[in-house]
Amino acid sequence: MRPARTVGDVRLLDLLLPDRCAVCSLPGAALCPSCRSLLVRLRPPLCERCGAPGPWPVARCGECSGRRLAFARARAAVVYDERARSLVRAWKEHGRDALAGVAADLVVEVVPRPDVELLMPVPADPERALERGRVAPRRLAAALSARWGVPAADPLRRARALPPQRGQGLAERRRNVRGSVLVAGPVPRSVCLVDDVYTSGATADACAAAVRRAGARRVEVVTVARAVR
């Protein structure tokens, strides 16, 4: 395949088809400075366990209190509001692969580098991965690996296809994903799971449980966005 012609350091294709902001659609950047600044960062005070924001720091919040979670800590960069939803949708469903780097930059801006030996993307549902032709958490893990200097590997697999989670309550989400993840390879003692959105924590918990059964002793979770109730 012949490479795209360039004018100076600019690809001719980029001149003809300039990038557009994933949120407001203005031409120029994959995420324009204005929309980037309007994304709500998730900064302390937070729940120490699940990362939910609150008026003061707590060891366990109302969302995770009473649950046996397999991960030690979850952190996200931004609130999963309408702007963040547009960003994630463009990245996952519309094939805007360059947004993986934008998402990684947001994570690095807000979330401290986890003290782990391996980054591990959460596996996609096989049917949806086949339909989209890409796995967003895998690209995010690779981008974070380059920025944090932590190796990334992809040993997690879905044991079965899942029904759509959108619109389901917390109890249904947890039942759906329970026992749905397998580990196809060795894991180190400390692992950080990487995903695009933390909604109920059910997927993160199922993956963390599988990783711990495979030998990990500490599992953390990092996502770009987090649903806030």
N, C-alpha and C positions, 0 to 999 in steps of 0.2 A: 504494500500500500504506500502511495506517495505521501510524504509528510505535507501538512498544511503549509502553504506559502506564508512567509512572515514579512512584515514591514518593520524594520528595526528589530525590536524585541517583542513586538506585538503580533500575535497570530492573526492572519487575515480573517479567519472565521470569527474571531472575537470582535473584529471591527464590523463585520456584517451582522452578527447575531450577538449583541452585547448581553452580558449577564443581567439578571433582574433580581431584585430583593425578594427573598422567599416569603416575606411578610406583606410588604406594601406594593410589590411588583414594579417599583421604579427602576429604570435601567441604571447600571453602574457596578454594583457589587452583589454578591450572593446574599449578603445580609447588610443592609445599609447602616451607616453609623447611627442614624436616628432610631431605627427599629432595634438595633442592638442595645442602645442606651435605655430603651423602654422595657426590655426584658427584666423581670423582677428577680434579682439575685437572692438566693437563699443563704443568708448570713446569720450568725448567732444573734439571739439565743435560739438554740435548736434542741430537740430531743437527742440525747447522746446515743440512743440505740437506732432509731429509725430516721432521724434527720428532719422530723416535722418541725416547722417553726412554731414559736409560742412566745408568750410574754416574758418568760424566764427559762433558763436552762433546767432540764430535768433528766434524770437517768432513764425514765420510762414515761411516755406520754399516754393520754387516753387511747390513742390509736394502737399502740403496741403493748400496752400493759395487759398482762394476763395471757399473752400469746407466747408460745415456745418457738422462738425464731432461731433458725440455724445460723444466721449471720450475726457477726458481732456489732457491725455498724453499717449504716447506709447514709450516703451523702449525695446530693444533687446540686446542680449549678443554678437552675432557675425554676420559678413556679410554672407549672403547666397550665398557663392561661391561653387565651385565644392567639396571642402572638407566638408563643412557644409551640402551640398546636400547629399553626401554619408552617413554622420552620420544620418541625418533625414530619409533617405530611409531605412537604416538598422533597425532603431528604429521602424518606422511606418509600413513598408511593409514586413520586413523579421522576425518580431516577436522577436527582440532583446530587451526584456523588461528592462534588466539591464541598457540600455542606457538612460532610464528616469532619473536615478540618476546622470549619467554623464552630461546630459543636465541641470539638476537642479544645479549642481555644477558650470557649466559655467555661468548660470544666476546669481547665488549668487555672483560669482567673479566680475561680471561687473555691474550689475544693483542694485542700492540701494533698500533696502526693502521698498515697498510701504506702505504708511500710510493709510491703509484701514482696514475694518472690516472683509472682506471675500475674499478668492480666488475662482474664478469660471471658470472652464474649458469651452472653446468654444466647442459646441456640434459637433459631427461628422455627416456627411451625413449618414442616416440610412442604405442605401445599402452598402456603403463602410465599415461602422462599422461592419455590419453583415459578410461581406466577410473577413475582417481581424481578427475579433473576439476580437478586443481591440480598445481603444480610447486613442491615445497618449497624448492629452492635459489633460485628466483625471489623468493619471499616473504622468504627470509633475506637476499638481496642488497638488497632494498628496505629492510628494517629496518636493516641495517648502514649503508646509504647515509645514512639519517636520523641515525644515531648518530655516524658518522665524518665526515660532511660530504663524502663522496666520491661522485661521480655513479655511477649504475648503468645498464647497458644490457644487452640480451639478443640479441646477434647470432649466438650459437652454435645450430646445428641438428644433429640426428642424421641421418646419411646413410642409416642403415638401422636396423631394429629389432635389438636384441641378445638373445641367449638369456639366461635368468636366470643371474646371476653367483653366487648363493648356493650354497655347497658346492663351488665350483670352486677348483682350485689357482691359484697365482700365474701360472704359465705360460699356463694356459687363459684366465685373465682378461685377460692382456696381449694374447693373440692375438685374443680376441673384440672388443676395443675399438680395435684398431689400424686407423687410417683411417676410423673411424666418425663423425667429427665434421667439420662444415663451418662456415665463417664467412660469414654473410650480411650483410656490411656492413663499414665501415672500423673499424679498431682503433687506439688510440693506442700510444705507445712502451712504456708500462708498464701492466700489467693485473694484477688480482687475481681469480683464479677462486674462486667461492664454491660450496660443496657441503655436504651434510649430514654425510656420513661419508667419511673416508679409510680405505680398507681395504687395498688392495695398491698404490695409487698409479697403477694402470693407466689409470683414467678421467681422472684429473688430468693424466697425461702425454699422453694422446691429445688432450685439449682444449688443453693448452699448446702442443703441436706444431702444431695447426691455427691457433692464435692467432699463433704466431710466423711461420708461413708467410704469414699475412695482414699482417705488418709489425711486430708487437710485438717489442721487443728484450729486455724483462724481464717474466717472468710469475711471480707468486707464487700460492700456494694457501692458502685459509682454509676450515676446516671446523669444525662444532660438535664432532664426536667423531672419535676415531681408534682403529682396531684396534691393539692392542699385542700383539706376539708374544714 
